[in-house]
Amino acid sequence: MPQPGPGEVLVRVHAAGITPTELLWYPTSRTKSGEKRTGAIPGHEFSGVVAALGPDVPAPSVGQEIYGMNDWFAEGATAEFCVTQPSSIVPKPASLSHAQAASVPIGALTAWQGLFDRAKLQPGERVLVHGGAGAVGVFAIQLARSRGAHVIATASAHDLNFVSELGAQQVIDYHSSDFEKTVRDIDVVFDTVGGETLQKSWGVLKPGGRMITVAAAGEATTDERTKQAFFIVEPNQDQLIVIGSLLDRGELRTFVNAVVPFSEAASAYTGQKHGPGKIVVAVIE
C-alpha cells in the first residue's frame, strides 16, 4: 500500500488504460535524473476513487470518483492503489464506467495537445491522421472535426467504416493504397505510426504545414525535423475537465477494445490488439 506524501492523493484504482509500448520507454527504465530504475509500475491513465489525502491536500474529497493521468516517471496504476498529484486528476465523467473513463486520458490529451497546443489547428484546415482507429487516432479525428477541420485518416480495411463514422471525410486503407500519391496540401499531419509513414508524410504537407508525431521512435531520432515534430503528452487538469464535459454531453466518444481482469494484466501488455479502441485492465470488476 503506497502512502500519500505532502501534496499527494492516494487512489483506489478501479481500472487502468494500457499502452503496451510504455514498457520500452525511457521513463520505465530510468528516473528523471537518468539513474537506472527497476520494478516500475506501468499504466499511467486510470479511473478510481480517492482513498486518502496526504498532508496539505484540501481536495478532492475521500470517496470521490476521479480519473486522470500520472507523470510518466511516477508509478503507474496497474495496481490496486496508486499515488498521484491533485492536479493530475478530475471528477470522473458521470456517463462513463470506470473502464471507459480509464481509456480516455492519454489518448484524448495527446490528441488535444497535438492538435490545439502544438499545431494550433484552425477551422477549415486539412488534417491527415495516421492510425485513425488507434487509441489516439479516435480522439484526433473527433477533436479535429469539432474544430471545423477537414479530416483525412488512414486505417486498415476492417476499420474504414468505423473511422468514417467518427467523422473522417476521407479514409485511406494503408494496406492497399499509397496515401502520399492521393493526398496533398495538408495543413496538419498527426502521426501515430512513425517510420516510413512519417517520412512519406513530409511530402504531403503544404508550405507552412505542421507535422505532429507521437510515435515512440521520435524520442531517439537524430533528424531535426522529427525532433521538432515529436512530443510526449503531459497531464493537464484543465484539459481533462473540458474533455470530461464533452464526453458527458455526447460530443466526444471513447472506445474500449477489451477489458482484461487484473489477474491477467500481463497479457494486456504482450497480446495482440484487434480492432479500434483501448485495452483496459479492470482492477475491480
Sequence and secondary structure as in RCSB ss.txt:
>XXXX:A:sequence
MPQPGPGEVLVRVHAAGITPTELLWYPTSRTKSGEKRTGAIPGHEFSGVVAALGPDVPAPSVGQEIYGMNDWFAE
GATAEFCVTQPSSIVPKPASLSHAQAASVPIGALTAWQGLFDRAKLQPGERVLVHGGAGAVGVFAIQLARSRGAH
VIATASAHDLNFVSELGAQQVIDYHSSDFEKTVRDIDVVFDTVGGETLQKSWGVLKPGGRMITVAAAGEATTDER
TKQAFFIVEPNQDQLIVIGSLLDRGELRTFVNAVVPFSEAASAYTGQKHGPGKIVVAVIE
>XXXX:A:secstr
     TT EEEEEEEEE  GGGGGSHHHHB TTS B  S     EEEEEEEEE TT   S TT EEEEE  TTS 
 SSSSEEEE GGGEEE  TTS HHHHHTSHHHHHHHHIIIIIIS   TT EEEEESTTSTTHHHHHHHHHHTT E
EEEEE GGGHHHHHHHT SEEEETTT  HHHH   EEEEEESS HHHHHHHGGGEEEEEEEEE  GGGGG   HH
HHHHB      HHHHHHHHHHHHTTSS   EEEEEEGGGHHHHHHS   SSSEEEEES  
